[in-house]
Protein backbone atom coordinates (compact mmCIF):
# COMPACT_ATOMS: atom_id res chain seq x y z
CA UNK A 1 0.00 0.00 0.00
CA UNK A 2 1.38 3.41 -0.96
CA UNK A 3 2.07 5.93 1.79
CA UNK A 4 -0.04 9.04 1.91
CA UNK A 5 1.84 12.16 0.88
CA UNK A 6 2.21 14.81 3.57
CA UNK A 7 -0.04 17.84 3.24
CA UNK A 8 0.91 21.38 4.19
CA UNK A 9 -1.51 23.02 6.63
CA UNK A 10 -1.37 26.81 6.67
CA UNK A 11 -2.33 27.81 10.21
CA UNK A 12 -1.97 31.49 9.31
CA UNK A 13 -5.24 31.30 7.38
CA UNK A 14 -8.50 32.16 9.04
CA UNK A 15 -10.61 29.07 9.77
CA UNK A 16 -14.19 28.72 8.63
CA UNK A 17 -16.85 29.75 11.09
CA UNK A 18 -18.20 26.94 13.25
CA UNK A 19 -21.71 27.26 11.91
CA UNK A 20 -24.29 29.57 10.44
CA UNK A 21 -24.46 32.89 12.32
CA UNK A 22 -21.29 32.01 14.26
CA UNK A 23 -18.22 34.26 14.03
CA UNK A 24 -14.53 33.87 14.77
CA UNK A 25 -14.02 35.85 17.98
CA UNK A 26 -10.25 35.35 17.98
CA UNK A 27 -7.75 33.35 15.97
CA UNK A 28 -4.73 34.12 18.09
CA UNK A 29 -2.34 31.24 17.58
CA UNK A 30 -0.64 30.65 14.28
CA UNK A 31 2.10 28.06 14.02
CA UNK A 32 2.87 28.93 10.40
CA UNK A 33 2.75 26.20 7.80
CA UNK A 34 2.98 22.75 9.32
CA UNK A 35 3.10 19.33 7.71
CA UNK A 36 0.29 16.87 8.29
CA UNK A 37 3.04 14.51 9.52
CA UNK A 38 3.64 16.95 12.39
CA UNK A 39 0.20 16.20 13.79
CA UNK A 40 1.23 12.64 14.69
CA UNK A 41 4.90 13.22 15.44
CA UNK A 42 5.16 16.88 16.36
CA UNK A 43 2.27 17.43 18.74
CA UNK A 44 1.61 16.62 22.34
CA UNK A 45 -1.26 16.97 24.74
CA UNK A 46 -0.85 19.67 27.35
CA UNK A 47 -2.56 19.91 30.73
CA UNK A 48 -2.22 22.96 32.93
CA UNK A 49 -1.08 21.86 36.43
CA UNK A 50 -4.40 23.09 37.85
CA UNK A 51 -6.29 20.71 35.51
CA UNK A 52 -4.36 17.75 36.87
CA UNK A 53 -5.22 18.73 40.46
CA UNK A 54 -8.92 19.21 39.73
CA UNK A 55 -10.30 21.69 37.25
CA UNK A 56 -9.82 25.20 35.95
CA UNK A 57 -12.31 27.61 34.43
CA UNK A 58 -11.86 27.88 30.67
CA UNK A 59 -11.41 31.65 30.86
CA UNK A 60 -8.51 31.19 33.30
CA UNK A 61 -6.96 28.42 31.20
CA UNK A 62 -7.14 30.67 28.15
CA UNK A 63 -5.24 33.39 30.02
CA UNK A 64 -2.61 30.87 31.22
CA UNK A 65 -2.08 29.56 27.68
CA UNK A 66 -1.63 33.06 26.29
CA UNK A 67 0.61 34.29 29.13
CA UNK A 68 2.86 31.22 28.88
CA UNK A 69 2.92 31.54 25.07
CA UNK A 70 1.98 27.86 24.68
CA UNK A 71 2.09 26.68 21.04
CA UNK A 72 -1.60 25.79 20.80
CA UNK A 73 -3.09 24.74 17.49
CA UNK A 74 -6.02 26.57 15.97
CA UNK A 75 -9.22 25.56 14.19
CA UNK A 76 -7.46 25.31 10.80
CA UNK A 77 -5.90 22.08 12.09
CA UNK A 78 -9.26 20.99 13.57
CA UNK A 79 -10.81 21.48 10.11
CA UNK A 80 -8.02 19.51 8.45
CA UNK A 81 -8.49 16.61 10.86
CA UNK A 82 -12.24 16.67 10.32
CA UNK A 83 -11.70 15.69 6.69
CA UNK A 84 -8.54 13.61 7.29
CA UNK A 85 -9.39 11.48 10.32
CA UNK A 86 -6.57 9.04 9.50
CA UNK A 87 -4.11 11.74 10.59
CA UNK A 88 -5.46 11.83 14.16
CA UNK A 89 -3.05 10.11 16.56
CA UNK A 90 -4.58 6.97 18.08
CA UNK A 91 -3.15 8.03 21.47
CA UNK A 92 -5.76 10.78 21.53
CA UNK A 93 -8.61 8.27 21.88
CA UNK A 94 -8.23 7.45 25.57
CA UNK A 95 -6.67 9.50 28.36
CA UNK A 96 -4.16 8.31 30.92
CA UNK A 97 -6.96 7.53 33.37
CA UNK A 98 -8.74 5.28 30.84
CA UNK A 99 -11.54 7.77 30.14
CA UNK A 100 -12.43 9.36 26.84
CA UNK A 101 -10.70 12.67 26.41
CA UNK A 102 -11.63 15.84 24.62
CA UNK A 103 -8.74 17.35 22.65
CA UNK A 104 -9.03 21.15 22.45
CA UNK A 105 -7.77 23.58 19.80
CA UNK A 106 -7.40 26.75 21.87
CA UNK A 107 -5.90 28.85 19.07
CA UNK A 108 -9.37 29.81 17.84
CA UNK A 109 -12.31 31.09 19.85
CA UNK A 110 -15.75 30.93 18.24
CA UNK A 111 -18.61 33.25 19.13
CA UNK A 112 -22.08 31.69 19.07
CA UNK A 113 -25.14 33.57 17.79
CA UNK A 114 -25.98 34.19 21.49
CA UNK A 115 -22.57 35.83 22.04
CA UNK A 116 -20.96 33.06 24.11
CA UNK A 117 -17.39 31.94 23.43
CA UNK A 118 -16.58 28.33 22.53
CA UNK A 119 -13.45 26.25 21.88
CA UNK A 120 -13.43 23.44 19.31
CA UNK A 121 -12.50 19.89 20.24
CA UNK A 122 -12.37 16.34 18.95
CA UNK A 123 -13.17 13.22 20.93
CA UNK A 124 -13.28 9.48 20.29
CA UNK A 125 -16.88 8.64 21.19
CA UNK A 126 -18.92 5.58 20.26
CA UNK A 127 -16.20 4.27 17.96
CA UNK A 128 -15.99 7.49 15.92
CA UNK A 129 -14.23 10.81 16.02
CA UNK A 130 -16.64 13.53 17.09
CA UNK A 131 -15.95 17.16 16.19
CA UNK A 132 -17.70 19.72 18.35
CA UNK A 133 -17.12 22.67 20.68
CA UNK A 134 -17.36 23.48 24.38
CA UNK A 135 -18.41 26.62 26.22
CA UNK A 136 -15.26 28.54 27.16
CA UNK A 137 -16.63 29.53 30.58
CA UNK A 138 -17.00 25.85 31.54
CA UNK A 139 -14.63 23.79 33.66
CA UNK A 140 -11.58 22.10 32.16
CA UNK A 141 -10.29 18.99 33.95
CA UNK A 142 -7.73 16.26 33.22
CA UNK A 143 -9.82 14.77 30.39
CA UNK A 144 -9.68 18.09 28.49
CA UNK A 145 -6.09 18.43 27.20
CA UNK A 146 -4.93 21.09 24.79
CA UNK A 147 -3.15 19.96 21.63
CA UNK A 148 0.12 21.85 21.19
CA UNK A 149 2.89 21.85 18.64
CA UNK A 150 6.26 20.77 19.98
CA UNK A 151 8.90 23.36 19.20
CA UNK A 152 12.58 23.53 19.91
CA UNK A 153 13.38 25.74 22.89
CA UNK A 154 15.04 29.03 22.15
Beta strands, then each sheet from edge to edge (+ up, - down):
strand 1: 8-10
strand 2: 23-27
strand 3: 33-35
strand 4: 43-46
strand 5: 55-57
strand 6: 102-111
strand 7: 117-125
strand 8: 128-135
strand 9: 139-141
strand 10: 146-149
sheet 1: 1+ 3-
sheet 2: 2+ 6- 7+ 8-
sheet 3: 4+ 10-
sheet 4: 5+ 9-
end
